[in-house]
Amino acid sequence: MSDSPASPSPYEVLGVRPDVSHDDLRRAYRRLLRETHPDTGGTAAAFQAVQQAWELVGDPDDRARYDRGESITVDAVSGESASGGFSATFHAGRPSQRGATVRARSYGHPGGRSRERFLTLMREWMGRGTDDRDPYDPGLVRSAPREIRQLLAVALAEEATARAVTGLGIGFTLWNDVEVHSSSAEKLDHIVLGPAGLFALRSADWGGPVKLAKGEVVGEGIAPGDAPFHDLYHSAKTFGRRAGVRFTGYIVVVPDGDLELPFDVVRRGRLAGSMLVRRSLLPRVLRDGANAAGRESVDRAFELRTRLQEAVRFV
């Protein structure tokens, strides 16, 4: 079970309230073991999820530790496992790759809007008289509704992507949380300009496995009707028309553990060449590009950077 804030909590997997009695918790676990077992019509993935949920909260002591948030160890800066729980700070200058002494240019605040929404909804959910509570407290985060946790997961994902890109060095420029159009609430998570071209990126964390199917990202955590690649494409096209630029490619970035393959590519249609990529592979993709023949010249890159600097507005 992922430590992502967006992943289902053990209680959600077991279909019970967090304050359920231990006896009712055990009954729900045993019932779901029967229902999800592959021999009785279930799936191996669902059966394993039920077992993992029970490992976290099946023992009263383990359950108490989980409820206090001691099992949540996601670092908001890197998106990787750490010991300090959730952080409220994004350290733009913290090294993410050895050997890169000069950082890429980075503008805007990655994950900024998602964090603002998270804090607003978190404080509304906490209620009055709780201003002194830390909204990033791991135990508190885990007890929040999933739609609130999802916002924090998105912020963490955007911050982690920004760190990966800034580690690429001086040949790259990054714009974060970019307004698509003044009349729209849409945004581009990241725009990246480098020697391999100009890329529009979405940083995502749906709290579970995803894959490509018929040219779109699908997974249990993705709401019905959502179309991540098509939304990214349309937002990038809208921005591109306004800024007078054309994007080389479109990339959706996900946590490494959520994608079985290192990357997958859309093969057909107008989104052909778009990529679903593990975060750890993103620097390589941005360095090499999809087509070496399409690499930008220094003069062209300078022209694009100037044009983008004039057009970009942050949300």
Secondary structure, 3 states (H helix, E strand, C coil): CCCCCCCCCHHHHHCCCCCCCHHHHHHHHHHHHHHHCHHHCCCHHHHHHHHHHHHHHCCHHHHHHHHHCCCCCECCCCCCECCCCCCCCCCCCCCCCCCCCCCCEEECCCCHHHHHHHHHHHHHHHCCCCCCCCCCCHHHHHHCCHHHHHHHHHHHHHHHHHHHHHCCCCCCEEEEEEECCCCCCCEEEEEEEECCEEEEEEECCCCCCEEEECCEEECCCCCCCCCHHHHHHHHHHHHHHHHCCCCCEEEEEECHHHECCCEEECCCCCCCCCEEEEHHHHHHHHHHCCCHHHCCCHHHHHHHHHHHHHHCCEC
